[in-house]
Amino acid sequence: MAKVDDTSRLDTEEDLQSLIFHARDELAQQFKDHAWDPQKSYENLAQIVENRFGFQFDLSLHSVHWLLFSALSQVGIQGPILEIGTHRGEATRLLSELFPETKITTIDLPGDDPGDLKDIDMAQQIEREHFVAARERNLDHPNIRFVECNSFYLPDLGLPPAGLIWVDGDHHYPQVAWDISNALRQLLPGGYLFCDDIEFGPRDDEMFTNVAGGQIVTHLRDHLGYEVSLFPKRLNAVSLLNGRQKCKYVAMIRNDSRGSKAQAP
Ligand SMILES: C[S@@+](CC[C@H](N)C(=O)[O-])C[C@H]1O[C@@H](n2cnc3c(N)ncnc32)[C@H](O)[C@@H]1O
């Protein structure tokens, strides 16, 4: 049986199916290792996604972070939620459905950010207006606060420590480095940090755009003693066949998982 991080290629349809089944089993085991119920997490999420977004949640198409958030909503979290990188506000909205009593702050670049507006033409301007309208609909919830701010300034916002932080802004250096560092300091004891799109490919390969995240979580684990859990982002043949070098992961870091190496002086 091929493991998820096997780089060998599999040819037959049967091989592909067995790889996916095996990956599902491994994911279910990861959930159990964290004392989460995979079945209940899935059922809870599937119902919310169907009611709120009108589609079927499918682990081969959609990212595992939705399922991870559902698992946490079953066991409960302390304190508020913070999201770095709002985009269209879909994850924010999902979080507000999963944690209806919890305050959520989500931050994204201001609309007049030079990177955002650079060389924007009329068609892109119209597209942007649609995008902003969709985001406003998703964020229209009494528990959601949207802050337009470069994540570099997160420590200056005076936000309370959070129980769950979703780091999903810019996935490149230097931004992802300060995002993870700032987020770890913003976590409540026992809080959960999740970071999207973690990759481990070699740096000089153009295909691997998100290796910064992989290097940072590896450093946190190997040099600072944090416990890092990696969840394959999507369970489909294309992702899994790529093996560990190219597969994308969602990383989870808990701040009470620090070993002695991770204690501040
Ligand atoms: C991948 S999208 C976020 C998706 C969203 N979290 C979700 O799960 O649906 C990344 C977002 O990060 C924002 N972003 C990039 N750099 C940022 C920065 N330095 N500060 C704040 N937001 C940033 C981008 O504008 C973009 O909207």
The ligand as an ORCA input file, in Angstrom:
! r2SCAN-3c Opt
* xyz 0 1
  C      -5.771     32.947     -0.005
  S      -6.610     34.438      0.235
  C      -7.487     34.190      1.751
  C      -8.613     33.187      1.644
  C      -9.517     33.114      2.850
  N      -8.782     33.086      4.105
  C     -10.359     31.867      2.780
  O     -10.020     30.835      3.431
  O     -11.380     31.885      2.062
  C      -5.296     35.502      0.723
  C      -5.719     36.900      1.106
  O      -4.632     37.483      1.844
  C      -4.598     38.852      1.576
  N      -3.265     39.374      1.913
  C      -2.107     39.226      1.215
  N      -1.112     39.860      1.843
  C      -1.621     40.416      2.960
  C      -1.081     41.213      4.002
  N       0.213     41.553      4.028
  N      -1.910     41.631      4.983
  C      -3.217     41.293      4.988
  N      -3.786     40.530      4.022
  C      -3.008     40.104      3.011
  C      -4.920     38.942      0.090
  O      -5.382     40.245     -0.239
  C      -5.981     37.834     -0.060
  O      -7.275     38.372      0.021
*
